[in-house]
Amino acid sequence: MIDSERDKAILRDLIAQYAEIARLPIHKEKAELWRRLNRLESVRPMVWINEIPWHEMNVNDELTVQCEDEFCRGIESSLRMTLYQWRHLPADMVLDPVLYSSYVCGPTSTYADYGIEEEVVTPDGHGSAIWKTVIHSEEDADRISTPQVYVDWEATERNYQRLAEICDGIMPVEKRGIVHQWCSPWDQMIHWIGIEELYFSMVERPEVVHRMLQRFMKAVHEVLDQQESMGLLSVSTGNHRVGSGGLGITDALPQPDCDPQHVRPIDQWGTSTGQIFSEVSPAMHDEFCLQYEQPYLERFGLSCYGCCEPLHLKMGILRKVKNLRRVSMSPYIDIDIAVENVGADYIFSSKPTPAIFADDTWDPEWARKDVRKVLDRAKGCHVEFVMKDISTVRNKPQRLWEWAEIAMEMVEG
């Protein structure tokens, strides 16, 4: 039950606004465009904005949370961000005509307790962190253990009932489990070996690196097995981010024989990335990263690969992944090589540089040229523009609003 009538009134007003917007026909139209993109039958490039610096975006208190109850504040914050994005920088976002109440469960496949304690130092006391090497041998690597997956069904039901009470008469609420998660082994393991040490170790003691990967990926598979057996996975329409890319709305998932009460990984999107291998050769990327990620990715129905690392020279190894559908194309690629190597076989997930927002002065023509370069050179590719990793807009949110307008004007023109 919601104790505060004030909190309830605030939320019901926001939910009513959301429900009115979600009923607009444009959401079905945009969903169909995403569906076509994910079928590799794209109508036009799609645009999506993510990883927004919300602490710099508040205008006229549109993002100011007013509820007092912690549970209500979480819902309010999410609603306010969604409504704000719709008003100011919607691009190709899609609103579902339902609110979801998530299972109280965890962990997802990475960033969990794997039994290894990291050691971090900051040389000058306040600068960048450096991870000390704590895995020196195969025996050390054998200490990597499988996290215990948990679920609190009572808390799940309690949260669902509270949200349903708030939404009563306005819009439906559905319980939903895990619909998507990252597998980025080196994003975690770099905390245990350090970047320089990893690079030396791949040459001087490759057996230790391989043992780390074997143990870590064994744990990741076992986490996924637990999630599946405990009924924690859910099918969704795909109206959520997949990997570092855009929306995963697709009619290729779930599988025809899917049981909604027992969803499997093959009914979902999978994703992985090897960001730390940006400057590593394709052969070493394959040996010390992709060959271990591939079996995990292929457990899913569709998969995506990459994040911030340039992958234009690595499509040769990535083509081995049988269910690969979306490949990240970071700001650091050679676009002509990337276009040739990706072709029309995968979604070309273009990542415009967010550095444009950090300059002293805002230059909309730079934004226009950045998008135009991809549009002109990637003809024949299935393109999406994903503006992400936005660390700052220099407290001028209108810069991001204008970028969204420019990008949409160009892809629709």
TILO-331385 format. One record per residue: x, z, y of N, C-alpha, C in turn. Coordinates in steps of 0.001 Angstrom, whole numbers, plus 500000, padded with zeros to 6 digits. Atoms other than C-alpha are relative to their C-alpha. Example, Ala and Ser with C-alpha at 12.3 -4.5 7.8 and 13.67 -1.06 7.14 Angstrom:
500890500000498810512300507800495500500900500000501200
499180499940498810513670507140498940499230500730501090
END
This chain:
500837500000498800500000500000500000500872500000501250
499309500013498716501065499329503588499441501138500846
500464498813499288500891502635505471499711499708501473
500135500233498566501256501239508985499065498831500276
500918501078499621498288499268510305500656499079501026
499298500833499021500544498060513126500894498985499286
499133500912500755503073496624510690499167498926499308
500852500944500713500301495013508696499439498946500954
500558500941499021498790493435511825501053498997500453
498910500890499593502162492018512895500230498934498925
499726500939501082502727490462509492498852499028499779
501139500896500224499228489074509123499939498920501085
499974501005498939499568487337512480501058498931499702
498938500955500324502882485737511439499625499146498784
500398500739501211501509484773508014498916498983500334
501037500950499583498476483171509662500630498791500691
499294501116499366500823481085511822500672499127498947
499319500736501076502836480125508744498994499172499204
501000500679500829499706479229506756499449498766500714
500520501141499238498404476975509532501000498845499991
498967501041500001501700475098509695500165499403498608
499777500466501370502065474884505909498909499051499530
501094500895500390498705473098505681500128498602500606
499862501302499346499918470208507839500408498936498982
499683501064500964500101466876505950501460499597499981
498615500449499928503669466293507095500863500613498906
499180499359501031504970468728504488499933499239498676
500102500831501202503636466608501634500777498703500185
499254501237499722505118463539503303501499500239499885
498574499693500077508529465189503707500408500316498562
499685499685501398508396466536500143500167498732499176
499885501261500736507834463020498851501304499280500354
498721500603499630510866461784500816501158500673499278
498960499290500762513022464498499235499933499621498520
500171500374501405511562463631495843500617498628499736
499438501343500145512515459992496352501530500040500076
498549499863499909516030460955497444500578500523498688
499484499383501221516497463141494373499797499132498757
500130501007501062515329460214492189500974498847500207
499110501097499611518010458046493849499197498760500366
500835501078499479515222455976495386499719500274501482
500185499487498640515781457147498954499354498976500924
500666500812498984513595455814501765500854499951501266
499114499873498839515893457036504544500872501225499777
499218498762500094518637459647504984499152501205500408
500718498761499705517279463196505006500911500940500784
499243499085499140518339465968507398499542501429499740
500340498598500247518498469677506684501053500883500651
499113499084499275520007472612508583499982501354499310
499887498757500757521282475756506890501199500792500531
498898499116499581523647478701507439500094500051501521
500170499935498546522462479212510987500496501358500519
499555498715499438524109481899513200498841500693500720
501240499467499448520842483737513690500241501049501085
499720498977498981522504486493515734500193499399501388
499855500668498697523017483901518502498775499170500373
501086500964499843519659482158518248498754500543500694
501242499414499500517098484571519662499682499526501422
500495500441498695515077483140522564498599500577500178
501320499431499686512133484915524200499499500937498899
500330499012501040512222487545521425499302499387498786
500636500648501145511056484995518857500514500549498672
499405499480501235513387486585516287500045501525499973
499938498544499923512980490202517361499016500632499013
500828499348501014511698492273514446499332501234500587
500776498918499389508953494719515403499491501031498998
500507499059501005507874496324512132500952501183499845
499197498795500217509105499812511248500343500199498536
499760499836501433508773499864507461501055499001499532
498891500859500425511889498460505747499513498776499231
500544501121500769509914496297503300499344498993500934
500674500882499051507803494887506133500992499290500905
498998500612499132510869494255508284500671498814499317
499393501103500730512385492075505570499102498774499994
500955501111499995509247489950505320499895499410501403
500147500465498622508903489766509098501200499164500427
498797500729499607512495488670509607500016498600499403
500026501298500670512152485865507063498957499078500624
501055500807499387508871484671508576500399499531501399
499615500370498639510231484726512115501062498897499990
498978501039500069513282482654511123499395498661499589
500643501242500433511105480111509326499187499380501124
500816500514498899508678479789512238500867499490501148
499073500418498944511566479578514716500597498638499654
499392501270500396513213476794512727498976498867500103
501027501028499904509920474911512543499764499586501455
500273500309498594509418475154516308501157499243500659
498861500462499216512938474287517415500935499015499294
499043500863500691514976472535514710499524499715498579
500583500144501329512729471511511818500690498962499128
499423501100500792514517468304510768499038499653498869
500858500353501130513178467623507253499628501214499161
500403498812500740512234471182506313498583499828499472
501315500050500645509206471674504057499510501425499805
500606498689500219506873474678504025499013499922498846
500944499916501112505099475601500813498749500756500431
501242499296499653501425476692501069499817501276499186
500014498765500788502301479937499285501208500818500415
498852499126499799504546482947499822500441500525498643
499451499569501287506840484056497013500469501444500070
499528498629500152507513487586495857501026499996498874
498904500161500956510881487664494125500096501160499026
499677498962500973511722489537490965501131500863500553
498916499089499643513848492594491618500971500002498827
499100500160501135516741491608489401501362499530500477
498660500474499688520379490657489271500920500287498834
499430500823498949523112489778489217499788498526499697
499909501423500290523292486021489623501381499762499408
498859500267500866526155484260487882501360500333500601
498724499641499400528902485067490407499818501170500946
499996498846499097529833487915492740499289501202499385
500540498845500687529008490610490246501173500870499548
498953499110500501530935493365488497500546499428498699
499369500584501181533296491619486105501115500878499438
499066499057500600535379494687485353501392499988500594
498678500077499366538334493781487615499873500483501441
500033499458498643538993495781490770500946499200500883
499133500757499103540315493655493637500759500941500922
499204499254499025543018494868496034500222499104501211
499942500797498775542853493635499620500908500684501007
499164499472498921545445494065502362499805499131501235
500000500734498730545384493075506027501334500319500671
498632499736499548549024492715507153500108500653501365
499899499416498659548410493525510819498907501028500266
501020498973499868545572495907510173498648499505500439
501298500482499534542843493715511611499836498490499837
500064501446500143543587490085510714499338499575498701
500582500552501215542685487904507761500416500814498782
499727499243501213542446489595504389500852499181499044
499196500612501050544967488841501662499715500752498702
500268499362501280544085489477498043501286500104499198
498821499777500826546855490999495977499711499559498571
500158500416501387547432489700492480499846501224499108
500224498891500938545953492083489927499929499500498558
499936500578501341545964489688486967501347499300499865
498643500517500159549541489051485863500239499394498622
499747500409501377549144488316482178498684499660499305
501192500289500781546747487109479517499269501287499636
500623498706500322546151490747478620499184500507501183
500776499619498810545079491444482209498717499182500077
501180500868499941542723488464482054498945500429498986
500949499566501040541164489885478900499156501188500445
500815498892499480539852492790481006498743499506500692
501215500554499393537283490425482567498842500202499028
501135499664500869533933491574481213498707499399500541
501292500586499635530326490399481296499130501021500725
500914499086499294528047491999483904498718500216499198
501267499704500638524897493666482665498867499554500902
501138500470499219521831491821483871498912501078500004
501036498975499890519051494120485116498752499425500639
501248500342499330515446493853486182499174501263500143
500894498873499757513063496395487691498591499429500121
501331500605499996509588495231486686499016500823500832
500905499173499190507884498203488376500158499680501484
499766500346498593509516497436491726499520498577500291
500477501373499838508729493747491206498496499971500219
501457499947499879505042494515490714499577500685501292
500340499271498772504990496983493604500174499096501231
499774500910498871506494494440496007498955498895500044
501013501056500071504096491766494807498648500505500517
501292499451499577501044494009495318499985500258501503
499941499739498556502190494990498811499895498700500784
500071501273499295502727491381499846498622499371499851
501338500549500225499411490328498277498977500691500897
500900499262499106497651493059500257500106499471501427
499796500490498640499190491795503494499409498597500173
500423501407499917498336488140502714498533499783499638
501364500141500505494814488823501451499116499215500976
500889500807499192492445486152502722500690498976500869
499266500949499145495198484174504469500692498939499161
499315500970500859497359482588501792500406500671498695
499675499426501299498283483049498122501446500488499926
498668499460500272501277484973496825500297499797498524
499587500189501384503206484166493656501282500769499724
498742499410500447505810486130491751500949498877499608
499035501033500354509001484180491284501338500633499655
498694499526500422512236484806489424501123499190500629
498827500727499508515629483181489840499742498506499861
500245501439500055515174479519490756501275499191500192
498755500739499762518736478619491696501112500995500244
498857499127499766522190480168491686501292499200499929
498690500634499964525798479259492321500840500400498805
498894499662500885528572479075489784501254499459500673
498780500418499300531820478977491745501125500923499538
499076499051500620534418480576489476501170500406500878
498815499641499229537374480366491826499658500724501292
500393499186498849535422481796494764500092501483499662
499891498616500455535408484992492698501426500329499556
498725499641500623538682484818490788501167500014500975
498933499984499014540771484145493877500211501414500550
499871498596499582540094487803494701500935500769499077
499178499299500986542136488725491633501411499447499874
498686500600500197545116486390491864500630499526501303
499441500464498738545553485233495471500270498508499964
499938501459499959545750481646496619501390499478499661
498649500487500280549517481156496663500384500268498554
499659499653501385549887482938493348499296499064499023
500717500941500864547231480684491811500755498682499918
499321501288499991549093477547492894501300500048499205
498782499863500796552380478817491464499681500148498518
500321499698501392550703480037488299499547498772499221
500429501202500708549143476669487476501187499215499458
498785500686500443552706475379487131500853500899499117
499031499134500658554699478402485997499417500813498839
500621499238501099552233480280483773498558499536499814
501352500556500134549271478019483099499157500712498953
500763499309501041548310480020480017499203501167500570
500725498883499382547308482956482255498781499473500752
501118500585499253545156480736484471498914499548499031
500992500441500983543459479195481436499272501193499383
500657498820500589542800482635479950498992500594500988
500938499509498994541201483767483224498717499181499987
501166500882499988538917480743483218499169500168498735
500724499836501266538019481176479556499182501287500009
500698498712499994537122484833480014498886500021501050
501001499956498936535320484358483314498796499136499651
501127500882500303533223481389482218499214500493498793
500726499364501104532364483184478969499010501017500558
500878499006499379530952485990481124498854499322500748
501031500703499239529068483516483355498928499445499060
500966500509500982527449481863480317499155501137499431
500735498869500576526489485256478924499003500589500987
500966499576498982524871486259482218498788499081499980
501101500969500039522807483072482110499162500178498736
500732499747501251521889483772478480499080501208500148
500814498794499796520682487256479448498817499705500912
501089500323499072518666485909482369498895499228499296
500994500792500726516963483391480106499234500862499004
500663499209501036516236485841477295499094501073500584
500804498964499352514832488439479724498854499413500817
501098500631499263512467485894481308500156500064501499
499761499857498566514107486050484731500097498666500736
499903501305499375514336482306485345498603499457500277
501297500576499634511497480487487096500160498551500406
500083501359499497510534476912487751499474500073501425
500570500105498663509930476016491364499797498521500300
500152501394499596508949472869493195501335499416500450
498711500456499507512591472676494219500120500064501502
499943499891498548511794473487497838500946501122500400
498950499052499664515042475359498215501316499242499934
498669500586500018518687474585498747500515499924498567
499293500092501276520567473302495718501469499743500301
498591500067499672524289473861495828500189500132501493
499804500003498553525608473220499307499208498875500643
500724501168499524523179470324499656498645500328500576
501333499861499446519634469772500773499008500511498977
501070499468500835516299470480499126499957499292498651
499984500522501367515937470028495379498651499543499499
501349500412500410512328468837495364500099498773499098
499826501060500982512083466666492259498863500000498989
500954500091501098509702465395489605500719499844498669
499224500054501237512531465312487052500100501367499330
499996498640500521512201469075486545498631500607500225
499331499591501239511069471006484644499874498933498920
500104500910501132511407469315481261498552499952499498
501394500122500473508161468036479660499558501120499070
500378498953500954508275470784477006500205501406500559
499735498692499389508872473600479507498832500958499811
500962498909500054507055476867478886500206500843501263
499817499261498747506490478460482333500287501487499796
499740498587500284506668481876480659501401500224499432
498648499885500541510108481132479215500830498825500510
499266501080499355511996478922481635501461500040499555
498621500147500449515388477634480511500856499399501123
499155500657499005518396476497482533499725498499500114
500222501439499968517566472905481578498753499621500819
501159500218499131514376473298483636500339500195501478
499579499675498640516417474035486780501161499108500452
498769500572499449519143472708489060501153500955499710
498776499216500097522707473884488401500994499533501044
499031500383498979525650473865490766501317500715499790
498685499358500023529352474586490962500873499348501062
499081500494498982532280474065493291501389500556499742
498615499549500105536064474313493341500681499895501348
499533500153498620536716474816497042501496500246500157
498598499640499867540147476337496539500925498879499527
499224501115500527541247473072494906500005498796500948
500063501092499026540924471012498096501251499126499982
498741500749499920544603469997498084500672499859498641
499475500111501362545045469970494302499640498621499458
500232501339500533545320466673492435498759499970499117
501151500103500902542321465355490483500313500491498586
499655499591501369544180465949487199500039501518499873
499933498536500061544879469610487990498648500624500296
501365499526499748541387470085489415499191499969498705
500703500136501279540043468855486098500473501049499012
499452499085501005542388470960483987499687501456500294
500111498582499669542080474225485864498676500375500672
501281499672499378538513474012487129498851499275499304
501189500740500415536113471222486196499746500046498501
500243500004501446536649471221482436499285501269499546
500691498755500326535377474816482425498612500060500642
501295500027499338532533474162484855499035499030499326
500855501057500541531236471059483095499016500499498944
500984499529500987529693472801480049498898500854500619
501009499190499311527937475229482391499022499093500746
500858500910499242526618472471484662499049499238499086
500812500826500895525338470488481703498957500803499221
501101499204500553523157473394480573498722499804500821
501132500150499098520890472525483516499440498583499920
500626501314500018518514469621483998500682499019500927
499272500782499012520255468313487121501070500899500597
498956499160499426523430469454488807500559499378501267
499320500425498782525289469266492093501393500615499999
498626499497499985528966469736492833500565499946501409
499210499996498789531095470735495759499410500790501143
500430499307498793530950472499499079500865499516501154
499166500360498846533691472405501713501203499149499614
498817500752500416536366470665499614499745498497500066
500165501462500001536926466912500135500069499469498578
500096500476501383535907465134496934500068498483499895
500012501462500024536329461479497876500966499413498980
499026500483500978539343461147495542499760500565498602
500207499316501275537807463150492700498745499559499258
501189500492500687534759461122491731500313499550498569
499623500409501355536687459862488706499796501101498987
500207498888500932536657463300487113498556500490500052
501363499481499884533218464254488457499001499154499214
500909500869500749531607461265486739499873500414498540
500120499505501376532236463043483453498795500928499833
501127499057500068529449465517484299498718499189499816
501069500916500399526491463908482547498751500102500861
501244499830499246523696465372484666500232500113501506
499665499877498582525432465185488060499078499108500838
500919500747499155523025464126490809500411500032501481
499712499819498575524380465410494148501456500433500156
498590499681499778527974465489495441500228500282501478
499718499627498616529122467269498591501096499120500578
499026500796499271530964465117501105500302500718501310
499669499112498894532658467506503514500463499222501230
499519500696498793533801466699507089501421499451499843
498591500331500140537316466196505705500254498810499079
499838501141500885536690463141503524500502498765500756
499820501366499516537935459605504012498711499288499638
501358500452500285534470458164504367499961498655499277
500036501307500654535304454625503297500320500112498510
499682499766501412536924455803500063498831500705499322
501122499253500568534035458229499518498830499077499687
501127500918500197531395455525499944500253499100498794
499677500876501128533181453245497502499910500746498673
499944499257501260533597455989494892498673500643499606
501315499414500300530125457537495176498977498898499726
500943501096500159528163454330495587498563500473500051
501417499639500068524472454529494770499689500829498765
500181499274501262525033456626491641499647501467500193
500230498578499720524708460040493309499499500148501436
500343499687498617523312461663496431501288500284500761
498843499835499127525935461424499172499637501097500994
500409498842499209525578464917500659500972500203501152
499087500009498863527208464411504051499900501295500804
499938498753499246528324467510505935500622499747501376
499449500175498650528690466834509677500765501247500432
499200498848499594531254469052511342499219500934500920
500655499039499100529793472252512861500876500373501186
499102499685498881532817472436515185499439499507501326
500599500559498779530753470426517660499311501067500845
500743498959499280528846473597518586500913501053500623
499096498937499575531949475696519268500788499663501263
499259500396498802533401473730522203499444500688501249
500444499427498722533241475021525760498816499230500570
501097500825499490531001472109526663499341499276498836
500779500677501042528272470517524585499992498505500276
499912501443499850528717466808523989499060499330498998
500943500615500931525602465242522427500457498626499510
499520501307500445527387461872522271500935500128498806
499149499740501157529927463357519865499121500155498759
500934499825501116527029464433517670499449498654499547
500577501301500318525534460971517851501015499116499260
498965500813500640528834459268516945500299500498498588
499705499419501311529397461673514029498967499555498964
501062500441500910526031460797512464500052498483499836
499978501458500049526330457103513341501083499487499060
498902500419500867529671456837511529499567499947498545
500455499962501391528051457850508236498906498957499772
501082500969500156524934455738508782500533498570499889
499469501359500002527009452635509475500829499700498760
499055500261501086529555453071506701499435500295498614
500529499606501313527422454558503928498747499224499632
501148500835500368524890451761503714500042499741498494
500058500162501447523725451465500124500129501304499240
499930498672500617524328455170499444498682500743500243
501164499122499827521603457799499038500475501221500789
499359499048499090522497459949502045499059501129500402
500651498877499317521481463395503204501030500594500953
499151499297499041522887465159506266499647501480499917
500212498556500082523309468900505786500922500674501007
499226499257499019524441470780508869500054501460499545
499830498656500547525871474064507581501293500611500523
498777499297499588528664476612508047500096500119501515
500021499928498533527614477053511668500344501433500403
499580498633499678529628480085512728499597500414501411
500403499667498634528687479845516407499376498777500676
500500501023499074526636477885518938500331500418501434
499575499463498702528354479776521781498825500615500753
501186499359499434525103481657522336499117499021500777
500841501033499397523433478387523299499235499296498875
500732500567501135520865477735520558499470498602500250
500512501339499684519644474652522398500936498901499502
499082500991500552522774472883521158499551499572498608
500444500325501355521507473092517586498635499327500015
501297500672499868517987472163518654500215498513500299
499781501384499595519334469023520309500648499197498875
499391500717501126521503468149517302498917499561499009
501080500339500932518389468262515093499202498812500514
500744501126499413516554465931517483500783498699499897
499160501201500077519473463503517604500063499480498586
499875500431501390519912463425513840498711499369499500
501283500547500463516202462865513190499699498667500688
500216501261499276515978460172515878500802498872499340
499137501032500562518869458324514232499603499613498584
500348500356501381517755458538510591498626499328499930
501331500603500000514182457588511484499976498673500742
499977501240499206515252454760513803500540498857499216
END
